[in-house]
Amino acid sequence: MKTDPVHIDPALADAVPPDRMQIDVLFFASYRELAGARRRSVMLPAGASAGDLVHALRALGDGLVALPEGAAVVVNQRVVRPDHSIAPDDEVALLPPVAGG
């Protein structure tokens, strides 16, 4: 059984230090394939930005290395800029580019 290296046991959620935050990230379409899961959790410093989140996800390795540095981050159903601060209770997702015609 393969374990998710950034998954945080819900029983330990209360053990998150005050200077850190656990962010659950939803992945869609091709980004879901890169992540190997629909949802992953990552620990970030308190006050981290959307850009910090993308950087932390890329640093995890595996398929997420291919995540573009400029990946679209959606916070509470709104696309945000890389300097947008993320809060622990935010709904966060990554959306890949969409082509149409």
Buried (B, 14 or more C-beta within 10 A) or exposed (E): EEEBEBEBEEEEEEEBEEEEBBBBBBBBEBBBEBBEBEEBBBBBEBEBBBBBBBBBBBEBEEBBEEBEEEBBBBBEEEEBEBEBEBEEEBEBBBBBEEEEE
